[in-house]
């Protein structure tokens, strides 16, 4: 007789309407690997993250006391009729790990904690407990740099021009222009003469100008605080995260502040005592600096029963990092410097060793940044998580991952308002014969380019040695589609971003976050809002400023945000739709003005494709045409930029840069987030850029892009210390025909697939 507890074999989703989901209902098998497919914007993330994972996390959060909840993010209830048989959801996403300078790969994985225990027991000389080896505790950190490993030094000549006086504008620090308030405080402070050239200042005058602590001085009738230039720079600029600075401040800091390894600990962050303790000739800093693959071998050589359980756990953890394709990292690598894909894989390893079971793991394109060689390892890890008795939900486009699924959910058929419907649920064999867009493209393969274009010049790199590059010299062809490939950590980004990105006429479209407030959206970022406002103003005989939610036309209650943020004291504040404008962001008066039967709020709510048909000429249509070209036809014009994925951000930047007359484009994994059907559109776009006279250099792992290239540069043979060399240069056909690199093997297999 079946126990009632065994009847909960599926997650039941009933009437899901979050974002563009069209009231869909489905069952998802538990303790199986389910892959969610569909074009970008079809509703995959809305179903997996916005509905299933969000409700699971919300229900768990509600079990805590209000005080604890005040420290948790506020999660609204998803728009769904019913969700049944949910288990606790753990989201393993691509969000970058925090920018805390004290956080490293070793600390976030607990590998460094285990290493500290080993050194506290076996290190010679013995110096105390494991905390004595931590750079985050007073007893273990270097006293000079306080465990950061770096000290800052300010170049005075970037702050002032010694040949000038203060009245002549000697200070070049932002905010100190002649006649500014700060300049007035400085020149009237009385500590020196504003007429004297700085090169003639006495030692005391230099000290007052640069280092004086805060003191009140009289400027006219007012008492105002004076402080030295370096004192102020340390207080105002260096205490902030670099990414949070305004662009001109960031440029100044990059120019004026020199960060160097701490001279006392030589960048290791640790005290002299911690560095003195060794195992087999290596101290803990040497171990943290080793490639993880090398450290795994080092740990296996240690044999001591007193720490056997810790050594086993540490060895298994390091082996998992190697297995997932991160063996080229080191434990001392700052976690904030990891890419989105690397961060996701590091988080994944933390869960592999977990004793938890019957958990729902949710992954967002776990193959991002992975060479085909590494995707097989990733697949093994996903299957291991499933085999521990967990439900594994994966949003993914790669056919290699779809192929291992127990169950597939295909959403579509299109994006945005043309998507959100259930096109197929079932096994992979059924998907292949389903006739859906995903099913039709599952066996599709791009062909090797039959005739390659002839370069019209080269960008030369000589003796490149950044990071793991080994004295690399290479000629990158211009006027063609050049693809740079190789396994994760082989040195692709070091070569291209490190040596080509800064050259004149080179435009980089990457996946880094777009800086802007929550008011920023595709319309404001691309400059599209200007011609839209002008068109509305012209059609209605009023001012363009009325049609900006950041200006005169904004709803006064929500200031044009469409949302009102409420502080609920102990419980986390929540955002609710503005009752006055009902989320439309504009005043009722502005919404009476129409263009071709639509008001400004309705236009900003349009997907790009609909807006492209709506605006039939002029600058607006040109900008919208570029957004369509880069595969963003489903984005809403007013969608907040902070909701865009890395791939969407990159394609948005590319659309903007296409308007400029650049000669060379550098793209970093442009296939990120693209459905199989959209990859062909991307290849056509890259061809068009080249045929228009541009050069395109692409860092990419997708075999379709490799096959379509005019020229391939393969870096390897492995990652980290095992990489950093050019292992092949030539056409894709030559790679397939005669090379024996990892890329060659996988591309050969790809192009010979029967389809």
C-alpha positions as CSV (number, residue, x, y, z in Angstrom):
1,X,0.0,0.0,0.0
2,X,1.4,3.4,-1.0
3,X,2.2,5.8,1.8
4,X,0.5,9.2,1.4
5,X,3.9,10.9,1.7
6,X,5.0,9.2,-1.5
7,X,2.2,10.8,-3.6
8,X,3.9,14.2,-3.9
9,X,5.9,13.4,-7.0
10,X,5.4,16.6,-9.0
11,X,5.5,20.4,-8.4
12,X,2.0,21.6,-9.6
13,X,1.8,25.0,-11.2
14,X,-1.7,26.3,-11.8
15,X,-2.6,29.5,-13.6
16,X,0.8,31.3,-13.7
17,X,0.5,34.8,-14.9
18,X,3.8,36.5,-13.7
19,X,5.0,39.0,-16.3
20,X,4.1,37.6,-19.7
21,X,3.0,34.1,-18.6
22,X,-0.3,33.4,-20.2
23,X,-2.2,31.7,-17.3
24,X,-0.2,28.5,-17.8
25,X,-0.6,25.2,-15.8
26,X,1.9,22.4,-15.7
27,X,3.4,19.6,-13.6
28,X,7.2,19.4,-13.0
29,X,8.6,16.0,-11.8
30,X,10.4,16.1,-8.5
31,X,13.9,14.6,-8.0
32,X,14.5,14.9,-11.7
33,X,16.5,17.3,-14.0
34,X,14.1,19.6,-15.9
35,X,15.4,22.0,-18.5
36,X,13.4,25.1,-19.4
37,X,13.9,26.3,-23.0
38,X,12.5,29.0,-25.3
39,X,13.6,32.2,-27.0
40,X,14.9,35.1,-24.9
41,X,11.8,36.8,-23.3
42,X,9.6,33.8,-23.7
43,X,8.8,33.6,-19.9
44,X,11.4,31.0,-18.7
45,X,12.8,33.1,-15.9
46,X,9.3,34.4,-15.0
47,X,8.2,30.8,-14.5
48,X,11.3,29.4,-12.8
49,X,12.6,32.3,-10.8
50,X,9.7,34.7,-10.6
51,X,7.1,32.1,-9.7
52,X,8.5,28.7,-8.4
53,X,11.7,29.9,-6.7
54,X,10.1,33.2,-5.5
55,X,7.1,31.6,-3.8
56,X,9.3,28.9,-2.2
57,X,11.7,31.6,-0.7
58,X,8.8,33.8,0.3
59,X,7.1,31.0,2.2
60,X,10.3,30.1,4.0
61,X,11.0,33.8,4.9
62,X,7.5,34.0,6.4
63,X,8.4,31.4,9.0
64,X,10.9,33.8,10.6
65,X,10.1,36.4,13.2
66,X,9.4,40.0,12.0
67,X,12.8,41.1,13.4
68,X,14.7,38.5,11.2
69,X,12.5,39.3,8.2
70,X,13.6,42.9,8.4
71,X,17.0,41.9,7.3
72,X,15.7,39.9,4.3
73,X,14.7,41.1,0.9
74,X,11.0,41.8,0.4
75,X,9.4,39.2,-1.9
76,X,5.9,39.8,-3.3
77,X,3.5,37.0,-3.9
78,X,3.8,35.8,-7.5
79,X,0.7,36.1,-9.8
80,X,-0.4,32.5,-9.8
81,X,-3.6,30.6,-8.8
82,X,-1.8,27.8,-7.1
83,X,1.6,26.2,-6.4
84,X,1.6,22.8,-4.7
85,X,4.3,20.4,-3.4
86,X,7.1,23.0,-3.4
87,X,10.3,22.2,-1.6
88,X,12.9,24.6,-0.3
89,X,14.5,26.4,-3.3
90,X,18.2,27.3,-3.6
91,X,18.9,29.7,-6.5
92,X,22.4,29.4,-7.9
93,X,22.5,32.5,-10.2
94,X,25.1,34.5,-12.1
95,X,25.0,37.5,-9.7
96,X,28.5,38.6,-9.1
97,X,29.8,37.9,-5.6
98,X,30.1,41.0,-3.3
99,X,32.9,43.5,-3.8
100,X,34.2,43.1,-0.3
101,X,38.0,43.3,-0.6
102,X,38.4,40.7,2.2
103,X,36.3,38.0,0.3
104,X,38.3,35.5,-1.7
105,X,37.6,32.2,-3.5
106,X,39.1,30.5,-0.4
107,X,36.8,32.3,2.1
108,X,33.5,31.9,0.1
109,X,34.1,28.1,-0.5
110,X,35.4,27.4,3.1
111,X,38.6,25.9,1.5
112,X,40.8,28.5,3.2
113,X,39.1,27.8,6.6
114,X,40.0,24.1,6.2
115,X,43.5,25.0,5.1
116,X,43.9,27.2,8.2
117,X,43.0,24.2,10.4
118,X,45.5,22.0,8.7
119,X,48.3,24.6,9.2
120,X,47.3,25.2,12.9
121,X,47.9,21.4,13.5
122,X,50.7,20.5,11.2
123,X,52.6,23.8,10.4
124,X,56.1,24.3,11.8
125,X,56.7,26.2,13.9
126,X,53.2,26.0,15.5
127,X,51.9,29.5,16.1
128,X,48.5,28.9,17.6
129,X,44.9,28.3,16.6
130,X,43.5,28.5,13.1
131,X,42.5,32.1,13.6
132,X,46.2,33.0,13.7
133,X,46.3,32.2,9.9
134,X,43.2,34.4,9.1
135,X,43.8,37.8,7.5
136,X,40.4,38.8,8.8
137,X,41.3,38.5,12.5
138,X,43.6,40.9,14.5
139,X,46.0,38.0,15.4
140,X,46.4,36.8,11.8
141,X,46.3,40.0,9.7
142,X,49.3,42.0,8.6
143,X,49.2,45.1,10.9
144,X,50.3,47.5,8.2
145,X,47.6,46.8,5.6
146,X,45.1,45.3,8.1
147,X,44.7,42.1,6.1
148,X,43.9,43.8,2.7
149,X,47.3,43.1,1.1
150,X,47.5,46.4,-0.6
151,X,48.3,50.0,0.5
152,X,47.4,53.2,-1.4
153,X,49.8,55.9,-2.3
154,X,48.7,59.3,-3.7
155,X,50.7,60.9,-6.5
156,X,50.9,64.5,-5.4
157,X,51.8,65.7,-9.0
158,X,48.4,64.4,-10.1
159,X,46.8,66.7,-7.5
160,X,48.6,69.9,-8.2
161,X,50.8,71.7,-10.7
162,X,53.8,72.9,-8.8
163,X,54.6,75.6,-11.4
164,X,51.4,77.5,-10.6
165,X,50.0,79.4,-7.7
166,X,46.6,78.6,-6.2
167,X,45.2,81.7,-7.8
168,X,46.4,80.4,-11.2
169,X,44.6,77.1,-10.7
170,X,47.3,74.9,-9.3
171,X,44.9,72.4,-7.8
172,X,43.7,69.8,-10.3
173,X,41.5,67.7,-7.9
174,X,37.8,67.6,-8.9
175,X,35.8,70.4,-7.2
176,X,38.7,72.8,-6.8
177,X,38.3,74.9,-9.9
178,X,39.2,78.6,-9.5
179,X,36.3,80.5,-7.9
180,X,34.6,77.3,-6.6
181,X,33.6,77.1,-3.0
182,X,36.4,74.6,-2.1
183,X,39.0,76.8,-3.9
184,X,37.8,79.9,-1.9
185,X,38.1,78.0,1.4
186,X,41.7,76.9,0.4
187,X,42.9,80.3,-0.8
188,X,41.4,82.2,2.2
189,X,42.5,79.7,4.9
190,X,45.5,81.8,5.9
191,X,47.9,78.8,5.9
192,X,49.8,80.0,2.8
193,X,49.7,82.7,0.2
194,X,47.5,82.0,-2.8
195,X,49.9,84.1,-4.8
196,X,53.0,81.9,-4.2
197,X,53.9,79.2,-6.7
198,X,53.6,75.8,-5.1
199,X,57.2,74.9,-5.9
200,X,58.2,77.7,-3.5
201,X,56.0,76.5,-0.5
202,X,57.8,75.7,2.7
203,X,57.6,72.3,4.3
204,X,54.9,73.5,6.7
205,X,52.9,75.0,3.9
206,X,53.0,71.7,2.0
207,X,51.9,69.8,5.1
208,X,48.9,72.2,5.6
209,X,48.0,72.0,1.9
210,X,48.1,68.2,1.7
211,X,47.7,66.7,5.1
212,X,46.0,69.1,7.6
213,X,43.2,67.5,9.6
214,X,39.7,69.2,9.6
215,X,39.8,72.7,11.2
216,X,37.3,75.7,11.1
217,X,38.5,78.7,9.1
218,X,36.7,82.0,8.4
219,X,35.6,82.7,4.8
220,X,33.9,86.1,4.8
221,X,31.3,86.0,7.6
222,X,31.1,82.2,7.7
223,X,33.1,79.6,9.7
224,X,33.8,76.8,7.2
225,X,35.7,73.5,7.6
226,X,39.1,73.3,6.0
227,X,41.1,70.1,5.4
228,X,44.2,69.1,3.4
229,X,43.8,67.7,-0.1
230,X,45.0,64.2,0.7
231,X,42.9,64.2,3.9
232,X,39.8,65.0,1.9
233,X,40.6,62.5,-0.9
234,X,40.9,59.8,1.7
235,X,37.7,60.7,3.3
236,X,35.5,61.5,0.3
237,X,36.9,59.2,-2.4
238,X,38.9,56.3,-1.1
239,X,36.3,55.2,1.4
240,X,33.9,54.5,-1.4
241,X,33.6,51.5,-3.7
242,X,35.2,52.5,-7.0
243,X,32.1,51.3,-9.0
244,X,29.9,53.7,-7.0
245,X,32.0,56.8,-8.0
246,X,30.9,59.3,-10.7
247,X,32.9,58.7,-13.9
248,X,35.0,61.9,-13.6
249,X,35.9,61.0,-10.0
250,X,36.7,57.4,-10.9
251,X,39.0,58.7,-13.7
252,X,40.7,61.0,-11.2
253,X,41.2,58.3,-8.6
254,X,42.6,55.9,-11.3
255,X,45.1,58.6,-12.3
256,X,46.1,59.9,-8.9
257,X,46.0,56.9,-6.5
258,X,48.5,54.1,-6.9
259,X,47.6,50.9,-5.2
260,X,50.6,48.6,-4.5
261,X,51.3,45.4,-2.7
262,X,51.9,46.0,1.0
263,X,55.7,46.1,1.6
264,X,55.4,44.3,4.9
265,X,53.4,41.2,3.9
266,X,54.2,41.5,0.1
267,X,50.5,41.2,-0.7
268,X,49.8,38.0,1.3
269,X,47.6,39.9,3.9
270,X,49.1,37.9,6.7
271,X,51.2,38.5,9.8
272,X,54.9,37.6,9.9
273,X,54.1,34.8,12.4
274,X,51.5,33.2,10.0
275,X,54.0,33.4,7.1
276,X,56.7,31.7,9.2
277,X,54.8,28.4,9.7
278,X,55.3,25.9,6.9
279,X,54.3,22.4,5.7
280,X,56.6,20.7,3.2
281,X,58.4,24.0,2.7
282,X,55.2,26.0,1.8
283,X,53.5,28.5,4.0
284,X,49.7,29.1,3.9
285,X,50.1,32.1,1.5
286,X,52.1,29.9,-0.9
287,X,49.2,27.4,-0.8
288,X,46.6,30.1,-1.4
289,X,48.5,31.4,-4.4
290,X,48.8,28.0,-6.0
291,X,46.4,27.1,-8.8
292,X,43.6,25.0,-7.3
293,X,44.7,22.0,-9.4
294,X,48.2,22.2,-8.0
295,X,46.9,22.8,-4.4
296,X,44.8,19.6,-4.7
297,X,47.9,17.6,-5.5
298,X,49.8,19.3,-2.6
299,X,47.0,18.4,-0.1
300,X,46.9,14.8,-1.3
301,X,50.6,14.5,-0.4
302,X,49.9,15.4,3.3
303,X,49.3,12.2,5.3
304,X,48.5,12.8,9.0
305,X,45.7,10.9,11.0
306,X,45.2,13.9,13.3
307,X,43.6,16.0,10.5
308,X,42.5,13.2,8.2
309,X,38.8,14.2,8.1
310,X,39.7,17.8,7.3
311,X,42.2,16.7,4.6
312,X,39.5,14.5,3.0
313,X,37.0,17.3,3.0
314,X,39.5,19.8,1.6
315,X,40.7,17.4,-1.1
316,X,37.1,16.6,-2.2
317,X,36.3,20.4,-2.4
318,X,39.4,21.2,-4.4
319,X,38.7,18.2,-6.7
320,X,35.1,19.5,-7.3
321,X,36.5,23.0,-8.2
322,X,38.8,21.3,-10.7
323,X,36.0,19.1,-12.1
324,X,33.7,22.1,-12.6
325,X,36.4,23.8,-14.7
326,X,37.8,26.2,-12.1
327,X,41.1,24.5,-11.5
328,X,42.9,27.5,-12.9
329,X,41.7,29.8,-10.1
330,X,43.6,30.2,-6.8
331,X,42.2,30.5,-3.3
332,X,43.6,34.1,-2.9
333,X,41.6,35.3,-6.0
334,X,39.3,38.1,-4.9
335,X,35.7,36.9,-5.2
336,X,34.6,40.2,-6.7
337,X,36.9,39.7,-9.7
338,X,35.1,36.5,-10.8
339,X,32.9,36.6,-13.9
340,X,29.2,35.8,-13.6
341,X,29.7,32.2,-14.9
342,X,32.7,31.6,-12.5
343,X,30.7,33.0,-9.6
344,X,27.8,30.6,-10.4
345,X,30.1,27.6,-10.5
346,X,31.8,28.5,-7.3
347,X,28.4,28.7,-5.6
348,X,27.5,25.4,-7.2
349,X,30.5,23.6,-5.6
350,X,29.4,24.8,-2.2
351,X,26.2,22.8,-2.6
352,X,27.8,19.7,-4.0
353,X,29.2,18.8,-0.6
354,X,26.0,19.6,1.2
355,X,24.2,17.0,3.3
356,X,20.8,18.5,2.3
357,X,18.5,16.5,0.1
358,X,15.1,16.9,-1.4
359,X,15.9,20.5,-2.2
360,X,15.0,22.4,-5.4
361,X,18.1,23.8,-7.1
362,X,17.5,26.5,-9.7
363,X,20.2,27.4,-12.2
364,X,20.4,30.2,-14.7
365,X,22.4,29.2,-17.8
366,X,25.1,27.4,-15.9
367,X,27.1,26.9,-19.2
368,X,27.9,30.6,-19.6
369,X,31.6,31.1,-20.0
370,X,32.2,27.4,-20.6
371,X,34.1,25.8,-23.5
372,X,32.3,22.7,-24.9
373,X,35.0,20.6,-23.1
374,X,33.9,22.1,-19.7
375,X,30.1,21.7,-20.5
376,X,30.4,17.9,-20.1
377,X,31.8,18.4,-16.6
378,X,29.0,20.8,-15.8
379,X,26.5,18.2,-17.0
380,X,28.0,15.6,-14.6
381,X,27.6,18.0,-11.7
382,X,24.0,18.7,-12.5
383,X,23.3,15.0,-12.6
384,X,25.1,14.4,-9.3
385,X,22.9,17.0,-7.6
386,X,19.8,15.2,-9.1
387,X,21.1,11.8,-8.0
388,X,21.4,13.0,-4.4
389,X,17.6,13.2,-4.5
390,X,17.2,16.8,-5.4
391,X,14.9,18.6,-8.0
392,X,17.1,20.4,-10.5
393,X,15.6,23.2,-12.6
394,X,17.8,24.7,-15.3
395,X,17.1,27.6,-17.7
396,X,19.4,26.8,-20.6
397,X,19.8,27.2,-24.4
398,X,22.7,24.8,-25.1
399,X,21.7,21.5,-26.8
400,X,24.4,19.6,-24.8
401,X,22.5,20.4,-21.6
402,X,19.0,19.9,-23.1
403,X,20.1,16.4,-24.2
404,X,20.7,15.2,-20.6
405,X,17.3,16.4,-19.3
406,X,14.8,14.0,-17.8
407,X,12.0,16.5,-18.6
408,X,11.8,19.6,-20.8
409,X,9.5,22.6,-20.6
410,X,9.5,24.7,-23.8
411,X,7.9,28.2,-23.6
412,X,7.1,30.5,-26.4
413,X,6.4,30.6,-29.2
414,X,7.8,34.1,-29.3
415,X,9.1,36.7,-26.9
416,X,7.2,39.2,-24.6
417,X,3.5,39.4,-25.5
418,X,4.1,36.8,-28.2
419,X,5.4,34.3,-25.6
420,X,4.4,33.0,-22.2
421,X,2.6,30.0,-23.5
422,X,3.4,26.3,-22.9
423,X,4.6,24.9,-26.3
424,X,5.8,21.5,-25.1
425,X,6.4,19.4,-21.9
426,X,7.9,16.0,-22.0
427,X,11.1,14.1,-22.7
428,X,13.9,15.2,-25.1
429,X,13.0,12.7,-27.8
430,X,9.5,14.2,-27.9
431,X,10.9,17.7,-28.1
432,X,12.9,16.8,-31.2
433,X,9.7,15.8,-33.1
434,X,7.4,18.4,-31.5
435,X,7.7,20.9,-34.3
436,X,8.3,23.8,-31.9
437,X,11.1,26.4,-32.6
438,X,13.4,24.7,-30.0
439,X,12.6,21.2,-31.3
440,X,13.3,22.2,-34.9
441,X,16.7,23.8,-34.0
442,X,17.9,21.1,-31.6
443,X,19.8,19.3,-34.4
444,X,20.6,22.4,-36.3
445,X,24.3,23.1,-37.0
446,X,26.0,26.1,-38.6
447,X,28.2,25.1,-41.5
448,X,31.9,25.8,-41.9
449,X,32.3,29.0,-43.9
450,X,32.9,28.0,-47.5
451,X,34.9,31.1,-48.5
452,X,36.7,33.3,-46.0
453,X,37.2,37.0,-46.3
454,X,40.7,38.5,-46.9
455,X,42.1,40.6,-44.1
456,X,42.9,44.3,-44.9
457,X,45.5,44.7,-42.1
458,X,46.3,43.5,-38.6
459,X,46.3,44.6,-35.0
460,X,49.7,43.4,-33.6
461,X,50.3,42.2,-30.1
462,X,53.9,41.5,-29.1
463,X,55.2,39.8,-26.0
464,X,51.9,39.7,-24.1
465,X,52.5,38.5,-20.5
466,X,49.4,39.7,-18.6
467,X,48.2,37.2,-16.0
468,X,48.9,33.7,-17.5
469,X,49.9,34.8,-21.0
470,X,53.4,33.4,-21.9
471,X,55.1,36.0,-24.1
472,X,52.3,35.8,-26.7
473,X,52.8,37.5,-30.0
474,X,49.9,37.4,-32.5
475,X,48.5,39.3,-35.5
476,X,44.7,39.8,-35.2
477,X,43.3,40.3,-38.7
478,X,41.2,43.3,-39.5
479,X,38.2,43.5,-41.9
480,X,37.1,40.0,-41.1
481,X,35.2,38.1,-38.4
482,X,38.0,36.9,-36.0
483,X,37.0,34.5,-33.2
484,X,39.2,33.9,-30.1
485,X,38.5,30.7,-28.3
486,X,39.9,28.3,-25.7
487,X,38.9,26.7,-22.4
488,X,37.8,28.8,-19.4
489,X,40.9,30.5,-17.9
490,X,43.1,30.0,-21.0
491,X,43.9,33.7,-21.4
492,X,41.4,34.9,-24.0
493,X,40.2,37.9,-22.0
494,X,43.7,38.8,-20.9
495,X,44.8,38.9,-24.5
496,X,41.9,40.8,-26.0
497,X,40.8,43.1,-23.2
498,X,44.3,43.6,-21.9
499,X,46.0,44.5,-25.2
500,X,43.4,45.4,-27.9
501,X,40.5,47.1,-26.0
502,X,42.3,50.4,-25.3
503,X,43.4,51.1,-28.9
504,X,42.0,53.9,-31.0
505,X,38.8,53.1,-32.9
506,X,38.1,49.9,-30.8
507,X,34.6,49.6,-29.2
508,X,34.0,47.0,-26.5
509,X,30.5,45.7,-25.9
510,X,30.7,43.6,-22.8
511,X,28.3,42.2,-20.2
512,X,29.2,44.5,-17.3
513,X,26.4,46.2,-15.5
514,X,25.1,49.5,-16.9
515,X,25.4,52.3,-14.4
516,X,22.2,54.2,-13.9
517,X,19.3,54.7,-11.5
518,X,16.1,52.7,-11.3
519,X,14.7,55.3,-13.7
520,X,17.0,54.2,-16.5
521,X,15.5,52.0,-19.2
522,X,16.3,51.1,-22.9
523,X,14.5,54.3,-24.1
524,X,16.6,56.7,-21.9
525,X,19.9,54.7,-22.3
526,X,19.8,54.5,-26.2
527,X,18.6,58.1,-26.6
528,X,15.3,56.8,-28.1
529,X,13.3,58.9,-25.6
530,X,14.4,62.2,-27.2
531,X,12.8,61.6,-30.7
532,X,9.7,60.1,-29.0
533,X,9.2,63.2,-26.8
534,X,9.8,65.4,-29.8
535,X,7.2,63.5,-31.8
536,X,4.6,63.7,-29.0
537,X,5.3,67.5,-28.5
538,X,5.0,68.2,-32.2
539,X,1.7,66.2,-32.6
540,X,0.1,68.0,-29.6
541,X,1.7,71.5,-29.8
542,X,3.2,71.3,-26.3
543,X,6.7,71.2,-24.7
544,X,8.8,68.0,-25.0
545,X,9.6,68.1,-21.3
546,X,6.1,67.0,-20.5
547,X,6.8,63.6,-21.9
548,X,9.7,62.8,-19.6
549,X,9.0,61.0,-16.4
550,X,12.0,62.7,-14.9
551,X,10.8,66.2,-15.7
552,X,7.6,68.3,-15.8
553,X,5.2,65.5,-16.9
554,X,6.0,63.2,-13.9
555,X,3.3,62.1,-11.5
556,X,3.8,64.2,-8.4
557,X,3.1,61.4,-6.0
558,X,5.7,58.9,-7.2
559,X,8.0,61.4,-9.0
560,X,7.6,59.6,-12.2
561,X,8.7,56.2,-10.9
562,X,5.3,54.5,-11.1
563,X,6.0,53.0,-7.7
564,X,5.8,54.3,-4.2
565,X,8.4,52.9,-1.7
566,X,7.0,52.5,1.8
567,X,9.1,52.2,5.0
568,X,7.5,49.6,7.3
569,X,9.8,50.2,10.3
570,X,10.9,46.7,11.5
571,X,9.6,44.8,8.4
572,X,11.5,45.5,5.2
573,X,10.1,48.3,3.1
574,X,8.0,47.4,0.1
575,X,7.3,49.0,-3.3
576,X,3.7,49.3,-4.4
577,X,2.2,50.6,-7.6
578,X,1.4,54.3,-7.3
579,X,-2.4,54.7,-6.7
580,X,-2.5,58.1,-8.3
581,X,-1.0,57.3,-11.7
582,X,-1.6,53.5,-11.4
583,X,2.0,52.8,-12.4
584,X,1.8,54.9,-15.6
585,X,4.4,57.5,-14.3
586,X,2.8,60.6,-15.8
587,X,0.1,63.1,-14.8
588,X,-3.4,62.6,-16.1
589,X,-3.0,65.8,-18.2
590,X,0.0,64.4,-20.0
591,X,-1.8,61.1,-20.7
592,X,-4.5,63.0,-22.6
593,X,-1.9,63.8,-25.3
594,X,-1.7,61.0,-28.0
595,X,0.4,60.1,-30.9
596,X,-1.3,57.8,-33.5
597,X,-3.9,56.9,-30.8
598,X,-1.3,56.0,-28.1
599,X,-0.3,58.0,-25.0
600,X,3.3,58.2,-23.8
601,X,2.8,55.5,-21.1
602,X,1.4,53.1,-23.6
603,X,4.3,53.7,-26.0
604,X,6.9,53.1,-23.3
605,X,5.2,49.9,-22.4
606,X,5.5,48.6,-26.0
607,X,8.0,45.9,-26.8
608,X,10.7,47.0,-29.2
609,X,9.2,45.1,-32.2
610,X,5.8,46.8,-31.7
611,X,7.4,50.2,-31.4
612,X,9.5,49.5,-34.5
613,X,6.2,49.1,-36.5
614,X,4.7,52.1,-34.7
615,X,7.5,54.6,-35.7
616,X,7.7,54.4,-39.4
617,X,10.6,56.9,-40.0
618,X,13.2,59.1,-38.5
619,X,15.7,58.7,-35.7
620,X,13.3,56.6,-33.5
621,X,12.9,54.0,-36.2
622,X,16.7,53.8,-36.8
623,X,17.4,53.2,-33.1
624,X,14.6,50.7,-32.8
625,X,15.9,48.9,-36.0
626,X,19.3,48.4,-34.3
627,X,17.6,47.0,-31.2
628,X,15.7,44.5,-33.4
629,X,18.9,43.6,-35.2
630,X,20.7,42.6,-32.0
631,X,17.8,40.4,-30.9
632,X,16.1,42.6,-28.3
633,X,12.7,42.9,-30.1
634,X,11.0,41.6,-26.9
635,X,12.3,44.2,-24.5
636,X,9.8,46.9,-23.3
637,X,11.0,50.5,-24.0
638,X,10.4,51.4,-20.3
639,X,11.8,48.3,-18.7
640,X,14.2,49.1,-15.9
641,X,17.9,48.4,-16.9
642,X,18.6,46.6,-13.6
643,X,16.2,43.8,-14.8
644,X,18.4,43.0,-17.9
645,X,20.6,39.9,-18.0
646,X,24.3,40.1,-18.9
647,X,23.6,39.1,-22.5
648,X,20.9,41.6,-22.9
649,X,23.1,44.4,-21.5
650,X,25.8,43.5,-24.1
651,X,23.4,43.5,-27.0
652,X,22.0,46.9,-25.8
653,X,25.5,48.3,-25.8
654,X,26.2,46.8,-29.2
655,X,23.0,48.5,-30.6
656,X,24.2,51.9,-29.4
657,X,27.7,51.4,-30.7
658,X,26.4,50.3,-34.1
659,X,25.3,54.0,-34.6
660,X,29.0,55.1,-34.3
661,X,31.5,54.8,-37.1
662,X,33.7,52.4,-35.2
663,X,36.3,50.4,-37.1
664,X,36.7,47.5,-34.7
665,X,34.2,45.8,-32.4
666,X,35.2,43.5,-29.5
667,X,32.3,41.3,-28.3
668,X,32.6,39.0,-25.3
669,X,30.4,35.9,-25.6
670,X,27.6,37.6,-27.6
671,X,25.6,34.3,-27.7
672,X,25.0,34.5,-24.0
673,X,21.2,34.1,-23.4
674,X,20.4,33.5,-27.1
675,X,18.1,30.7,-28.2
676,X,19.4,28.3,-30.9
677,X,17.2,30.1,-33.4
678,X,18.6,33.5,-32.5
679,X,22.2,32.5,-32.9
680,X,21.7,32.4,-36.7
681,X,20.4,36.0,-36.5
682,X,23.5,37.0,-34.5
683,X,25.8,35.5,-37.2
684,X,24.0,37.5,-39.8
685,X,24.4,40.7,-37.8
686,X,28.2,40.0,-37.3
687,X,28.4,39.4,-41.1
688,X,26.7,42.7,-41.7
689,X,29.1,44.6,-39.5
690,X,32.0,43.2,-41.3
691,X,30.5,43.7,-44.8
692,X,29.9,47.4,-43.8
693,X,33.7,47.8,-43.5
694,X,34.2,47.0,-39.8
695,X,36.4,44.5,-38.0
696,X,34.7,42.2,-35.5
697,X,36.7,40.3,-32.8
698,X,34.6,37.9,-30.8
699,X,35.6,35.9,-27.6
700,X,33.3,32.9,-27.9
701,X,32.8,29.2,-27.0
702,X,29.7,28.6,-29.2
703,X,30.7,26.2,-32.0
704,X,28.3,27.9,-34.4
705,X,30.3,31.2,-34.1
706,X,33.6,29.3,-34.4
707,X,32.4,27.6,-37.6
708,X,31.2,30.9,-39.1
709,X,34.5,32.7,-38.5
710,X,37.0,33.9,-41.1
711,X,39.9,33.4,-38.7
712,X,40.3,31.5,-35.4
713,X,42.8,32.1,-32.7
714,X,42.7,29.2,-30.2
715,X,44.4,29.8,-26.8
716,X,45.4,27.0,-24.4
717,X,46.1,24.2,-24.2
718,X,44.4,24.3,-20.8
719,X,43.4,26.9,-18.2
720,X,45.5,29.0,-15.8
721,X,49.2,27.9,-15.8
722,X,48.4,25.2,-18.3
723,X,47.2,27.9,-20.8
724,X,48.4,31.3,-22.0
725,X,49.8,30.1,-25.4
726,X,48.5,30.3,-29.0
727,X,47.8,26.7,-29.9
728,X,46.2,27.4,-33.3
729,X,45.8,30.3,-35.8
730,X,44.0,29.9,-39.1
731,X,40.6,29.2,-40.7
732,X,37.9,27.0,-39.1
733,X,38.3,24.5,-41.9
734,X,42.1,24.2,-41.2
735,X,41.4,23.7,-37.5
736,X,38.9,20.9,-38.2
737,X,41.1,19.2,-40.8
738,X,44.4,19.1,-39.0
739,X,44.6,20.5,-35.4
740,X,44.6,18.5,-32.2
741,X,43.4,21.0,-29.6
742,X,40.4,20.7,-27.4
743,X,38.6,23.2,-29.5
744,X,39.5,21.3,-32.7
745,X,38.1,18.0,-31.3
746,X,34.7,19.6,-30.3
747,X,34.3,21.7,-33.5
748,X,35.1,18.6,-35.6
749,X,32.4,16.7,-33.7
750,X,30.0,19.6,-34.1
751,X,30.3,20.0,-37.9
752,X,30.1,16.3,-38.5
753,X,26.8,16.0,-36.5
754,X,24.2,14.3,-38.7
755,X,21.5,16.9,-37.7
